[in-house]
Each structure stands twice: as C-alpha cells, then as structure tokens.
C-alpha cells in the first residue's frame, strides 16, 4: 500500500473557480487536475535545472526523449556533481543519439575532454566516474543513457 500525505492549499476564489472549470472541461476531479498541474510544473522546473547544467544539442529531440523517459531527469541531475568531481571545467552536453547498430535511441552526456589531459588520462577519469557512481546508478537509466567524450 502506498503512503500518501495530505497537503491543503488555500486558493483565491478566482483560481479555485478556474481549477473547477478546467476540471469539468477535462471531465476529471479537481484533485487529479491539481496533481497533473503540479507534476507538469515540477517537470518544467527540472528541465530548467538541466539547462543550467548541460548544453542541449538537438534540444527538441532531447526534450521529446525526456518527456518519454522522465525517469532520466533525476539521474541527469544526480550525474552532474559526479562528473564535475572529475571534469570540473569541461563543457557538458546532452544529445539524443540514434545508432544503426543499436536498436533503441539513447541520451548521451558528452564531456568535452580537457586539452591538458591526454586520451589515457581522460579515460581514467571517465572510468573513475564509473567506479565511483555510474556502475551503481546505470540500471536506473534502463539502458537509455550513457556518458562519454565529445
């Protein structure tokens, strides 16, 4: 049985009336509509947070992918500080990836390899992210996300 908490919110009469009218229009109850609006608002806040942490490539495709796979959003927020421990100043990119050799699309976190690191040093740092965090967190991505170099 899931646990639920009750939150009472006082709305101005005008907002309460608008909520009631919209719920009737959608043929749902007010509580369901309020939950939908809250979820959408929180998702928008999460996207805004992601945009502060990552550069988006193919933004429309990335946002569409995240809409279909919202479980990736908390993982992307969690990934950032772990990546920053090893690559503090490297630009980070989110990109929607389709690969003909892979049957399903993925979201990539690409790290710009710092010029001061040779390829071997950069790979060692990426492996450190794996060891410190990603190996345990990766199952949450359901195979829909990876971390690599740009």
N, C-alpha and C positions, 0 to 999 in steps of 0.2 A: 504494500500500500504506500502510495507516495504521500509525503508530508506536504502540506500547504500552509502558507501563512496568510493572514488576512491583513490587508492594507486598506484603510479607509482614506479616501481623498475627498476633500471638500472642493467642489467646483462652483464657480459663479453660475448663477441661474442660466445665463446665456449659453455657456459652454455645456452645461448639463442638458439643456434643450437641444443643442446641436448634436450631442452624442446620442441622445434618444432618437432624434430624427434620422440620423445616419444609420443607427442600428435597425430601425424599422425599414429603411430603404433597402438595407442588405439582408433583411429578414433573419437577423441574429439578435441575441440578447446584448444588453449594454456591457455586461462584464466581458463577454467574448470579444466584442469590438474594442473595449479598453485594452485587453490583453494583446490583441493584434497590433494596435497602435503603439503600445509600449514596446513590443518586440521589434517593430519596424524602426522606431526611434532609436532604440539601443543599437540595432544593426547599423544604422546610419552613423551613430557616434563611433562605432568600431571601425567603420570604413574611413572616417575622418582621421582616426588614430593611426590606421595603417598608412594613410597618405603622408603622415608626418614622419613615418619611419622608413618607408620604402618609396623608390621611384617606380611608377607603374609604366610598363611597356604594353602596348595594346590594351589600354585601360578598359575599353568596353568589354573585351574578351575576358580580362581578369575579373572585372566586376560581375559579369554573367556567370563565370565559373564559381566565384564565391557565393553568388546567390543560390546556385545549385548545390553547393557543398559548404554550407555555413559553419560546419564543424571545424573548418580550416582556420577561421578567423581567430579564435583564441590561441590556436597553435602558432599562427603567424605573430601574434602579439607576444607570445611567450618566447619565440625564437630570437627576436631582436636582441635582447640583452645577452643571450648566449653567444650570438655571432659577434656582438660588439666586444666581448671579452677577448676575442682573438683577432678581430679586424676592426679596431676602434674607429678608424677614419675612412674606411673603404665605402664607396657608394654601394648601396644595396638596391636591387631591382626585383620586382615581381613581374613574371611573364607567363602567359598562357602558352603551353607547349603542346604541339601535336607532333608525334613522331611516327612515321610509317612502320617502324619496327616494333612499336608499342601499340597495342590495341586500344588504349584509352588515353585521353588527354591528361595532362598534369599541370600543376602550378609550380614554377621554379622560383626559388630565391637565388638570384645570381649575385655573387660578390665580385666586385672589381678587385683583381689581385693587385696588391700594392707593388709599385715598381721596385721598392727596396728589397722585396722578397724574391728569391729565385723560385722556380716552379716546385722544387722539392720542399723548400721551407713552407710555401703556401699550402701544399698538400698536407704537410704535417699539421699545420694549424687547422685545416679543414677536418682532418682525422681526429684532432683534439675535440672539436665540436661534437663529432660523432660519439666519441668516448664519454665526454662529459654530460651529454644531454640527448642528442638526436637518436641514438640507438634505443633508448627507453621511450622517447616521445614519438618516434616514427610510426608505430602501429596506430596512433590516433589519427594519422593522415590518411589511413585506409589506402595507401599507395597512390594518393592523389597529389603528393608534393615531394619535392626534393630540394637539396641545397647543393649548389655547385659554383664554379667560377664562370665569370662572364667571358 
